[in-house]
Amino acid sequence: MKLAVLISTLILGGCGLLGGAGLTGSAPQGQLVAPEALAPLVAPPSGRALWAELGQDAGLARPVRMEGQRRFWRMDQGLVFVTEGARVVATAGLPTMLLASTPIGEDPLRRAAPLGPAPVRLAHSFDLAGADGRPEQMRFGQVVQCRIEAEEPAIGGVIERVEICEGAAFFTNRFWFRAADRVLIRSEQWIGRDVPPLRLEVAVEGR
């Protein structure tokens, strides 16, 4: 819960933001929070940002905090998410919050090395909660069994990795890496039930 409290502090409290009405589809006029209404943030590093898309909403996500390998990002619409390497491991600002995503065993996406010619199997445990934090809405230790498909040859200098998961939830994640150095440049990830996939792409401020 410590991580959930931390990312919640990055969102303006008390104004219904955690309901996430403007981040799950085509929002009525006025549901999104104007940038000037947000609480002040620590000045983010200049340069890199992420272009984020969730349903019908899109915009820059700027880095606001770093803890070891974890990076905290925030969109003007109020969504906060945390990445660790290629993966989104926590969110806040939506009707369903991803409190934690934990690999069971080694996660091959934490390293840039080639995966080899055969599919790779792994598992993840998810902790989920509703936006208002009611205990009856919390789900801990939701396990999915996943398979990362065999890596195909690079197309246009990009390698795609497809991860298919089933169990407590059924979804497909996609990750695109630059073939030259295997740096992650784009992803499409499941971040909770009844929430559209979160699409992320490396961007430059002012894009």
Secondary structure, DSSP 8 states (H G I E B T S, - for coil): -HHHHHHHTTS--SSSGGG-GGGSSS--TT-S--GGGS-------SSEEEEEEETTEEEEEEEEEEETTEEEEEETTS-EEEEETTEEEEEESSSEEEEEEEEES--GGGS-S---SS-EEEEEEEEEEETT--GGG-EEEEEEEEEE------BTTEEEEEEEEEESS-EEEEEEEETTT--EEEEEE--STTS--EEEEEEETT-
